[in-house]
Amino acid sequence: MRKILLFLVFVFACFAVQAQEQKHRLFVLTDIGNEPDDTQSMIRLLLYSNVIDIEGLAASTSTHMKHNVNPQILNQLITAYGKVRPNLLKHQQGYPTEEYLKSIVKRGLAVYGMEGVGKKKDSEASEFLIKCLEKDDPRPLWVTAWGGTNVLAQALYKLKDKKSKKQLEKLVAKLRVYTISDQDDAGCWIRTNFPDLFYICSPISYGQSTWVGFNREVKGINNETLSYDWLKDNIMQGHGPLGALYPEVSYGMEGDTPSWLNLIPNGLNSPEHPNWGGWGGRYELGTPNVDLSTINDGVEHTPETRPIWTDTQDTYKPYDNKKSFFAQMRDTTKFTSQFATLFRWRDETQNDFAGRMLWCTKSFEEANHNPVPVLNIPDELVVYGGDVMELDCSNSYDPDGDALCAYWFQYTEVGTCKESLLGTHAPNEKYMHDVVVPDVKEASTIHLILRLTDMGTPAMTTYKRIIFTVLPASSRGKKR
């Protein structure tokens, strides 16, 4: 009976969260079949299809696979998903049907890059993308490119040819693009010809791109969740027909997954603000100055002509609870790189995936589920320098009744106030009293993150981002 009551509490909590936070719309372009990583990324995406509105899955080409597209692989994965969907629904509602997902699988032209852009070069994928974009839906449409972008380029080419300037501007304003580098010559063409398009990209060599932080081994931290044994035990073996299709890693695990990770509503991600950071990395708006001679990816690149959301750095200092009698002691290791904006969340991302993979075969009682953070303050608030506050997440709960670990940290790169809000408080206190707001000379922001992790297996995490607007103490009482 207790488990049933906990399940009902969890279901109602999920409905409440979804009511507050609309799902993000997603249209995927994938050169699936080129190498195993697209298949891996698609399997993970299917497990999150209840919290993201997937509107299109387009099989496309890339510089690595110029004359072939593989929609049949997408359908094979969806068939396996259909077999586990009844069990997934025991854990969370909203998983789309196998029939719906197969209906949105579309084929792009089996030609490379700009060879597939121009008059009479429409494909069922580019036409369907236009249909999704023109849908009467106020939400932005995210287009993530796991390979080349000629399907998107053709859709934009046709819209520019057929629509008025005002109509085109309205449609382009609804697009959000995140590409895994440039895997054909259409990406440069899009950025040059549509300078107002929201675009996230690392237009440099793969090895220096932010997204590599998802699957790159990092010396000085635990890389276990990238290992063959971890993937075998937690994803591939004994987790049903969908997990059985997860291929072994050839060049890098799930190189395309970062393109949509920030669409997951986990309390940290805010995809409309790439500079706020999240599971998919952090990016700043600017015009990259790239030495094109250093790029060796088989794509003909052109100089960047406009600002895009592109690579930036985080300084990440891990905490370690295994080197001391006290939990969450600061480690001596420090990382500063574009990769750190992504790998700092990697274990939490991987454990969440492993938790959902268990949903494919286990009952609600046998599996783990994300904790629910409850705070005593709103997500956004205005404070003054010198204010004394209390931070309290002690009313947070777990749907499985697991014990909870709290960890607070200030995301310094995101906020404009660099002074510490937390002072000398231990970062793992659920209740922090007498927290003093630092004074500032001008209005500043602080992004405070609560990471709430349960002690289930695998441990699963939910976050809360609190954004403080800090005003100078001297302005208290003045009209704003």
N, C-alpha and C positions, 0 to 999 in steps of 0.2 A: 504493500500500500504506500509506503514512504517513497519508493522509487516512482510510483505512478504520480504521486503528488509533485515530486521534484520535476518529472517530465512535463507535467502541465504548467508548472511555473516557468520552465524553460521555454515552452512553446509560446506562452503569452508574452514572455520577455522578448522573444524573437519577433513576434508580430509588432510589439511596441517599437522596437528598434527600426524595423522595416517601414513602419508608418512614419517615423521621423526622418528617415534617410532613404531617398528614392534610389532605386537601382540604377546603375550606369548602363547605357546602351553600348554594345560592342559589335564590331564587324571585323573579322579576322581575315587577313591575307596570308596564306602559308604555302611555302614550297615543300610541303610535306612529301616525304619519299626521297628527298635529296640526301638526308642523313637522319639518324634516329632522333635527334633532339626535338624536331617538330612534333613527332608522335608522342614523345614524353610530355611536352608542354600541353598538347591537346588532351591527354588523359587527365592531367591536373586540372585543366580548365573545366572539363566536364563535371568534376566533383564540386566546382563552385558555380555551376550553371543555375543554381537556385538563388544566388545573391547578385548575379550579373545578368542583365537581359542580353543574351546572345542573339543577334538579329541576322548575322550572315557569316558563313564559313566558306571562303573562296579559295580554291586550289589554284595556285599561281606559279610562275617561274621565278628564277633568280639567276645570278651569274654562275651559280653552282649547278643549275639544272635549267638550261636555256630552252629546251624544246620538248618539255614534257610537263603535264600536270596530273595530279593523282587524287581526284575526288573520291575514288573507290576506297582509299585508305581512311578517309574521314568517315565514310559510311560504315566501314568495318569496326572502327572504334565506337561509333554511335550504337551499333548493334550490341556490342559488349556492354555499353552503358545501359541500354534498355534492359538487359538481364539483371543488373544490380539496382536499377532505379526503385523497385518496390522496397528494397531494404533501406536505401538512402532516405526514403520518405518516412521511415520509422524514426529518423533522427531530426530532420528538418523538412518543412514543407517547401513547395515552390519549384521542385525539380521538373523541368520541361519533359514532355513525352519524347520517346524515340522518334515518333512520326514527325513531330514538329522539327526536331533538329535535322532530320534527313531532308526536310522540305527546304531548309535554308542553305544546304550545301550547293555551291555553284561552281562552275568551271570557268576559269580565265583562259585567254588565248595561250596556246602552247608556243609562244614566241618570246624572244628576249626583250625586255625593257621597252625603249621607245619604238621598236618595231611593231609594238602592239598599241600604238597611240596615233590617232588621226581619223580621218573620215573613213567610214565603213569598217572600222576596227572595233566595234562594240562586241562585247562578249556577254554571256548570261550573267557573269559575275559583275561586270561594270554596270549593266542595266539594273541589276538587283540592288547594287549599292546606291544608284540614283534613286530608286524607289524607296529605299530605307531613309535616305536623306530628306526626301520630299514628304515623308510621312508627317501627319499632323501630330507632332510630338514636340513639346518645347525643350525636352532634354537634349543636350549635345550628343552627337554620335561619335564614339571613339572608333577610329580605324587603326588597328595595330598590324604592322607589317613584319612578318617573321621571315620573309624573303624579299622579293622585288615588289615594286609599287606601281607597276604599269596598269593594274586594274583601277586603282585610284586615279592615276594620271588620265586614263581614258574617260572616266566618269567626269572629271573636272574639265577635260577638253570639250566634251559634248555639252556640258552645262554652260560653258563659256560661249559656245557656238549658238546655243538655242535660247538662252535666257537673256533678259535685259540686265544691264549693269546692276541695278538695284536688287533684282531677284537673285543674281549670282552672289552678290555680297551677303545677302541674307542666308543663303545656303552654306557658303564658305564659313560664315560665322558660327554655324552649328557643328562644324567639324573639329575634331581633336585627333591629331595624328601622332603616334609613337612608333618609330621604326627602329628595328635592330640594325643599326648602322645603315649604310647604303648598299643594297645587294643587286641593284641594277642602275642604269643611268636615268631612270624616270624620277628618282628622288630629287636630284639636283634641278631637273626641269620643273618639278612642282614648286620647289621653294623659290625659284627665280620668277616664275610666272604668276604665283599666287602669294605675294609678299605679306598678306595679312593672315595667312593660314596659321593656326596654332600648330606648332610642329616641334616634337621632341626627337632629337637625334644626336648620335655621336659620329660626326662626319670625319672620322680618323680611322687609323688601323684598328682592326678588331681587338688586338691585344691591349690597347690603351682605352677602350671604350668602357663606360660605366657598367654596362650590363654584364661584363666579364666577371665583375665582383660576385655574381651569383654562383658561378661554378669554378672559380679560381681557388686553388689551395693557397692559404695564407699562413706563412710561418709565424708562430707566436700565439695562435689560437687553435682551438680544437676543430679539426676539419672532418670529424667522424661522419656527419650527416651527408657528406659528399661521397663517402666510400662505397665500394661495391657491396660489402657486407651489409651496410645500413640500408641501401636501396633494395637489396635482395630480401632482407628480413622485414622491412617496413612497407614496401611497395609491391615488389614483383611476385614474391612467392607466398601462397596461402591467403591471398586477398581477393579471390574471385576472378572472373574472366577479364575484367578491365585491367586489373593489376598484372595479370599474366601476359598482357600485350605490351607492357612497358618494356621497351628494349634496353639492352645493355648500352652503356655510354661508349661512344666512339671518339668524339673530339671534345665534347664538353656537355655536361648535364644541362638540359633544358635552357639552351642559350636564348630562347625566345620568350620564356616565362616572364622576365621582368617587364615586358611591354604591357602586361595587363594586371600585374600584381597590385598596383595602386588603385584598382577599381574595386578591390575587396573591402567591404565596410567593416573594418576592424577597430575603428576609433582612432587610429593613427593616420591612415591614408586620407589625402585630400587632393584628388587628381586635378582639380581645377587650379591648384597651386603647386606646380612641380618643384618650386623652391622651398616648400615646406618639408620635403623628405617623406619617405615611406618605404614600404616593402619593395617597390620598384626602383628605388634610388632617388637621388635629389639632383635637380638641374636648375641652372640659372639662365636668365634671358640675356643673350648677347650674340654678337656676330663673331663666329669662330675665325681665327686666323690660322689656317691650316697649310702646312707645307705639303702640297699635293704629291711631291716627288717621294714622300716617305710612305705613301699608302700603296700597298701591294695586295689588292683584293680582287683584281680582275675587272674593276668597274672604272669607266672613264669619268673622272670627277671634274667639276668646274668650281671656281672660287665662290665662296659664300657671299651673297650680296645683301643679306638682311639678317636681323636678329632671329635666332631660334632658341628654344630651350635646349641647353647643351651642358656638357660635363662641368662639374664643379667638385669641390672637395669638402669632406668632413674630417674633423679630428675626433677619433673614437678611442676612448680609454675603457677597455673591458673591466668588468668587476668579476671577482673570483671568490666563491664561497668555499673553496676547498683548501686554501692555503692558511686559514686562520680559524680560531674557535668562533670568530664573529662572522655572521653572514654578510655577503656583499661587500667585502673589502676591496678597495681599489687595487687593481693589478699594476705592475710596473711597466707594462707594455703600452705603447701608444702608436696609433696608426693615423696617418694623414694622407688621404688619396681620394680620387673619385670612386675607387672600388669600395672604400669604407662606407660610402653613402648607402651601399646595398648590402655588403656582407655583414654589417653590424646587426642586421635583423635575421640572418640566414637560418640560424638554429630554430628560431620561432616560426619562420616560414615553413621549414622542413617538417617540424613537429606537427604543425597544423595540417599539412598535407597527409602525413602519416595517420593523424587522428581521423581525418575524413576517409582515408582508404579503409580503415577498420569499419566505417559505417556501411561499406559495401557488403559485409558478411555478418556483422555482429548485431545483436539486439541492442536496444538503448541502454539496458542495464550493463551490458558487457563492454561498452565503448566509453570513450571520454568525450567531453563537450566543453566548449569555451566558457570561461567564467564571465560573470556579468558585473562590471564595475559600477559602483554607486558612490557618488561624491557629494560632499556637503556644499559645493559651490557650482555655479553655472560654468558652461564651457568657455564663455567669453565674459570678461568683466573689466571695469575700469577701477584702478586703484591709484593711490598717491604714495610718493616716496615717504617712508617712515611708517606706513600703515602696518599694523600687526594682525596677522591672519592665522587661521587654523586650516590645515589641510587634512581632511578626514575621508578615508575610503573604507572604514571599518564595517560599513553596512553592505559592502559588496558580497556577492554570494556565488556559489557554484552549483550548477544544475545536478551534479552527481554527488554533492555533499563533500567534495574534496577540500582539503586545506588549501589556503591561498597565500601566495607570496607577492607582496607589493614591492615595487621599485620605482622611485621617482627620479627623474633627471631633467635638467634644463637643456633644451636643444639650442645651444649657444649660436650655432651658425645661422639659425632661422630667425631668432629674435634680434632686435637692434640693441637691446640692453645686454651688455656683456657681464655685468656684475651678477654675482650669485644670489638667487632668491632663497635657496635652501640653506645657505650658511653652513654651519657645522652639523646639521641634522644628519643622522644615519639615513641613507637612501631607502632602506627597507622598512621604515616605520609606517604602519597603516594610519596612525594618527600623529600628525606633526603640529605641535603647539608653538605659539609665539614665533611664527615665521615673519621676519621683518622685510618689507618691500624695500629694495635699494632706492635711494633717491637719484634723480636724473636731472639734467639741465634742460632737456626738452622731451616732449612726448616720445616714449619708446615702447617696444613690445618685448614680452617674454613668452616663449613657448615652453610650457611645462608639460612633460609627458609622464603619465602613470602607466607602467607596464604591470599588468595583473596576470600572474601565471598560477595555474593550479598544480597540485602534486599528483595528478592522475598520470596514466601511462597511455600514450606519450603526453608529456606536459603540454597544455595548450594555453594560449595567451590572448588576451584582449587588452586594448589600450584606452586611455582617455587623454585627449590633448586639450589643455586649458590655455587659452590665450589671454594674457594680461596686457591691457594698455596702461602703461605706467606714466602718470603725470607728475611734474615736479611738486614737491611739498609746498613750495611757495605759491602755487596756483590754486591751492585748496580754497574753496569758497568763491572763486572768481567764475564768471559766466564763461561757458565754453562755446 
